């Protein structure tokens, strides 16, 4: 019986590895990068209101961030007003949601800021009609480890 227990543990571990690789494949895989970002002015708003700001990244130049400096991304497979990052993808790449419109944006942002309705009914913030996301592996404001991820994700350049 000890061999059967070992086989079950091995099967379980193999299943976990397969699940993780499927998630990474679904949303693209790539190497992480973190580049310091300049200090930004934190913009605050009422709870539920999304805030957009601009920060300057040492390697990427000006990038779009949340009011607290979290880097924002766009998914290259999305089309204007339509997200295809759902389910497992949105667990790794959560959408920037605004519970209350309008979105508060820095006056330095020249592109079109808006909101679209996701299939689950939540309101996702858009920039130039494309949905915005953040990356769960970015752990600090200004991290850009999702840029180029799987060839499908890009930091938003205003």
SULSUL-V693419 format. One record per residue. N is the residue number from 0. SS is DSSP state (helix for helix, strand for strand, loop for the rest). Layout:
BEGIN
n=N ss=SS
n=N ss=SS
END
This chain:
BEGIN
n=0 ss=loop
n=1 ss=helix
n=2 ss=helix
n=3 ss=helix
n=4 ss=helix
n=5 ss=helix
n=6 ss=helix
n=7 ss=helix
n=8 ss=helix
n=9 ss=helix
n=10 ss=helix
n=11 ss=helix
n=12 ss=helix
n=13 ss=helix
n=14 ss=helix
n=15 ss=helix
n=16 ss=helix
n=17 ss=helix
n=18 ss=helix
n=19 ss=helix
n=20 ss=helix
n=21 ss=helix
n=22 ss=helix
n=23 ss=helix
n=24 ss=helix
n=25 ss=helix
n=26 ss=helix
n=27 ss=loop
n=28 ss=loop
n=29 ss=loop
n=30 ss=loop
n=31 ss=loop
n=32 ss=loop
n=33 ss=loop
n=34 ss=loop
n=35 ss=loop
n=36 ss=strand
n=37 ss=loop
n=38 ss=loop
n=39 ss=loop
n=40 ss=loop
n=41 ss=loop
n=42 ss=loop
n=43 ss=loop
n=44 ss=loop
n=45 ss=loop
n=46 ss=loop
n=47 ss=loop
n=48 ss=loop
n=49 ss=loop
n=50 ss=strand
n=51 ss=strand
n=52 ss=strand
n=53 ss=strand
n=54 ss=strand
n=55 ss=strand
n=56 ss=strand
n=57 ss=loop
n=58 ss=loop
n=59 ss=loop
n=60 ss=strand
n=61 ss=strand
n=62 ss=strand
n=63 ss=strand
n=64 ss=strand
n=65 ss=strand
n=66 ss=loop
n=67 ss=loop
n=68 ss=loop
n=69 ss=loop
n=70 ss=strand
n=71 ss=loop
n=72 ss=strand
n=73 ss=strand
n=74 ss=strand
n=75 ss=loop
n=76 ss=loop
n=77 ss=loop
n=78 ss=strand
n=79 ss=loop
n=80 ss=loop
n=81 ss=strand
n=82 ss=loop
n=83 ss=loop
n=84 ss=loop
n=85 ss=loop
n=86 ss=loop
n=87 ss=helix
n=88 ss=helix
n=89 ss=helix
n=90 ss=helix
n=91 ss=helix
n=92 ss=loop
n=93 ss=loop
n=94 ss=strand
n=95 ss=loop
n=96 ss=strand
n=97 ss=loop
n=98 ss=loop
n=99 ss=loop
n=100 ss=loop
n=101 ss=loop
n=102 ss=loop
n=103 ss=strand
n=104 ss=strand
n=105 ss=loop
n=106 ss=loop
n=107 ss=loop
n=108 ss=loop
n=109 ss=loop
n=110 ss=loop
n=111 ss=loop
n=112 ss=strand
n=113 ss=strand
n=114 ss=strand
n=115 ss=strand
n=116 ss=strand
n=117 ss=loop
n=118 ss=loop
n=119 ss=loop
n=120 ss=loop
n=121 ss=loop
n=122 ss=strand
n=123 ss=strand
n=124 ss=strand
n=125 ss=strand
n=126 ss=strand
n=127 ss=loop
n=128 ss=loop
n=129 ss=strand
n=130 ss=strand
n=131 ss=loop
n=132 ss=strand
n=133 ss=loop
n=134 ss=loop
n=135 ss=loop
n=136 ss=loop
n=137 ss=loop
n=138 ss=loop
n=139 ss=loop
n=140 ss=loop
n=141 ss=loop
n=142 ss=loop
n=143 ss=loop
n=144 ss=loop
n=145 ss=loop
n=146 ss=loop
n=147 ss=loop
n=148 ss=helix
n=149 ss=helix
n=150 ss=helix
n=151 ss=loop
n=152 ss=strand
n=153 ss=strand
n=154 ss=strand
n=155 ss=loop
n=156 ss=loop
n=157 ss=loop
END
